């Protein structure tokens, strides 16, 4: 071999060897995708078209449909929406306002995107379309229009439902559409924290204010899906989108997303060494059932824990990086793990949000939420009740994490996955060929 090309050949061999070694170590299914926001070019893909339960990254579609309604003049950001019995009945994470509380579209969006408030997602759905069912139909029409061929929606918040399915490919298409179509609303998916009453609630997306250039977008968690994240970051005018589905913890999903983004930003002049993966919309979907990770993620004593508690526990442990994270780092080259997520450096003060409480409700924020907690829950799917005017006050949120174990509005039925297809971990974009089994188990509960 000519001396001029020897170092390049050695580098290529090293990259392939590192990726192969990391692949052999992975034991749990996971989907990873990295694309350029402007061009849609795929920079990295693993199981990117394998169906997955979305959990709270569903709220990106809820935000898209809501902002589209604003743009079309069907609703305004200052339109007041009313908390219904169905909204209050949603499982945590939620704000927990009593029935009749009124909130603007703007504040509901901020609470939904930062707090991951399931009740605010329902408030928006009922306010935009009249009911959860009608809003879900609009979500599905939107998916079809955007080319999200693997997505199916039945609720606006991502609480467990068998028919609520997406893929890393589809979520990247959605994230790209949000960035391109609503640049004036970019703040909604990069708010570091919101303040209600005396409490400050930080965004569950650990990349915000910790990873250089991070500017979005949304986390998600239910036991069946594992820890999901759609993340975006911009450096030197170049914006990338990373999707991580099925991580084992909140810490892992953030670190894996950061490693993917770092790989994209650092590829630079070596990008020509890797084969072209095409654009995100050209990735070929796989027909299969989504893996159910309940046993792996929430088995044993972990079954009833919330996302927030899980993140606190995993953050306290050392060496939490899994093979997926290690795979991205090794394929990228030597990167200091500690440098990917730096110390929290707030880029802006917490944004205050407010509501109008129902007549006769307490004016103290904590007392208002406490009253909502005492209200009898309902599983009705009808329109929200009409509230009456009162003074605008700031409000506090509950102490729970993201999406809960069971949706009050849509119980999950027993579903067995197709035995022929399981997600692989070979670091290749999906094609018509089905990935090798990796042991995801089906379960009737979500």
C-alpha positions, 0 to 999 in steps of 0.5 A: 500500500502506498505510504500516503494512504496507510494512515487512512486505511489504518483509521478505517480498520480501527473504526470498523473494529471498534464498532464491531466490538461494541456491537457484540456487547449490546444485549438490549434493543435500542434505536439510534438515529442522527441526521442533519436538520437542513438536508435530512442527511442520515449520519448514523442509524441503528434500528432507525425504522424499527417500530417503537412506543413513543412515550412522551416524545409524542408531545412533539406531535401534539406541539406540531398540531397545536402550532399548526392550528395557531398558524392557520388561525384556528386558535391563538396563543392567548386563547384560554383553554379549560381543564376538564375531568379527563385532563385531570384524570391523566397519570403523572407527570402532570400539573394537577390543576382542578377541573375548571382551571383555565390556561392559555395555549402558550402556558399549556405548551410550556408546561407540556414541553418542560414539565412533560405535563400529561394533563396539559397535553389533553387540555391542548388536544381538547382545545384544538380539536374538541376531544382527544379522539378528534385530535388523534385523528388530526395527529394521524393525518399530520403524520401521513402528510409529513411522510411519517409512515410508521406512526400511529396515535391515539392520545396526545401525551404518550401514556401507554396504548398498544396502537401508539407507535412510531420509529426513530425515522418518523420522529426525526422527520417530525423534529425536522418539520418543527424546526423548519416550519416553526422557527418563530416558536423554537423557544418551546423546545429549548426552555431550560426551566419554568417557574410556578409559584415558588417552585422551579421545574427544570427540563427533563432534557439533560442536554439543555444548558449542559451540552454545548449548542443543545437547543431541543427537544423532548424526552419520554419514558414508559416501561414498555419503551425505555427512555426516549429522547429527541435532541437537537444541537447547533454549532457553527450554523449547522444543526443536528437531530439525534433520536435515542429510543430504548435507553436504560436510564435518563442518564444513558439517553442523554449521554448517548444523544450527546455522543451521537451529536458529538460524532456528527459535529466532529466527523468533518473531513472524514465524512467521505470515508463512510458510505452514504446513508441517504436521507431520513425519509428514504430509510425503509420501514420495517413491518414488525411489532414494537419491542416491549421493554417492561421487564428489562426497564421496570422489572422487579422492585423498579416496576412502580418507579417514576422517570424522575426517580429513576434519573436521580438514581442512575445519575448517582451511579458511576460507570452507567454508560452502556454498550450503545453509548460506548459504540458511538464513542468508539466509532467517533474516536477518542472523546472524554466522556466527562466533557460531553455533558458539562455542569449546568450553566443556565442560559436564561432565568426560569420562565413563569407560567400562570393559570386562572383558577376556577371560582372558589378555588384557593389563590395559593399555588400549592393549595390550588394543586392540592385541591386538584389532587383531591378532586375525584378522577374521571376517565371521560373523554368528552370536552372540558368543562367551562371555567369562570373568570378569576385572578391570574396566578402562578401555579406549582407543579407536582413532584412526579416524573414523566409518563406513568405506567397506565393511561386512564383514557386508553388501557393497553390490551395484550399484544404479542409481537411478531416473532420474525423481527427484533431490533438489531445492534449492528449500527446499520440503517434499516433496510427491507431485511429484518434485524436479528432478535435481541430478546425484547419481551411482549407483555399485556401491561404497559 
